Amino acid sequence: MDGKEYALMGLSNGTAFIDISDPVNPVYLGKLPTHTTSSEWRDIKVYQNHAFIVSEAFDHGMQVFDLTRLRSVASPPETFTEDAHYDGFGNAHNIVINETEPFAYGVGTNTFAGGAHFVDISDPLNPVAAGGYSADFYTHDAQVITYAGPDTEHVGKEIYIGSNEDQVVVVDVSTKSNPMGLSITSYSNTGYTHQGWFTEDHKYFIIGDELDEVFFGFNTRFIILDMTDLDDPQFFFEYFGTTAASDHNLYVRGDKLYMANYRGGMRVYDISDIENQNITEIGYFDTWPANNNVGASVGDPGAWNVYPFFGSDNIIISNYSDDGGFFLVKDETLLSTTEVNSANFGLLPNPASDTFTITSKEDTINSVAIFDISGKKIFEEDTLNVQSKDIDISHFAGGMYLVRLNEKQTVKLIKR
């Protein structure tokens, strides 16, 4: 690890690599060309230091790229070559990786009836076929997790949850030679079961249906399943958004849901009270300001994907084609310049030279994070449980920083 952050962007003719460590001055490092021909669909996932890339392009297979090569790009942009290739399938719509386990899952391939195609990537430069699952036919997209939810029967198992066009399937894939189907769940007003994501406690699964807005005329909708019993998931409730725009991909980080919403851009929802069927839209970034109309097809404008998992809390949004393409944004509520309530916290001296001290009169100091003005997190400590904390900033460059306390309050700090 070199402390940098990189964006990996699927293009019609390859994969772009962008250094976003300085988010206001991103650097396009170069492109890995497609293995065969161009395609509207390309998907990338990462395991350890390698990227695994698939495409709907004929005979594309899976490209493997060593990401450590990005550290030594001397004259960007470069044209890269793949480090390895897997040809156990040709085209694939998506690739899925559970980052705690050394397996990749090609989905929507020309093998296993379009279901999951297992690949052992424990040696990333020598990927090996490891079986597959065809019983529930075509999977458009999936999530694979090491399950840690309320269904004690399956805790610790590797669970695959597939969005299979008109239903959600749950499969225990712990034993690759003998995957076990656990359940199949349908819901009303199905357009196209496109993609979904677990809440972090693995209790709920949130489904994005790409075409229900088109077919049935209601606003952006996503469906929440109660996954307390993986063998018998239950419809819990459905949420309707603020615009008619079609939804595409969605992801959960903490108590927030981030959705690529086609013409509606990226939408952000507070799901902290999902258990009481309360979800609230709390923000958005409109990547297609012309309108928020319904529409979901190849070439339809707006946000196709979003990535909210960087340590810096920067967020990537990818628009279709030349509708802006690449966006790098920040949740302004994470780095607001609202001053800390002086009745609860103190931060002295400010400006500071070598050290400063945070003190609390009432609230316990549980966590401290410091960001530079570009949004990069440069210091973090948690599980503190103290009333006072001294922090050494002697190695910081002079300038303004943002100090985040208990993940909810922010204060400006000046370093002399």
Order of alpha helices (4+ residues) and beta strands (2+ residues): beta-beta-beta-beta-beta-beta-beta-beta-beta-beta-beta-beta-beta-beta-beta-beta-beta-beta-alpha-beta-beta-beta-beta-beta-beta-beta-beta-beta-beta-beta-beta-beta-beta-beta-beta
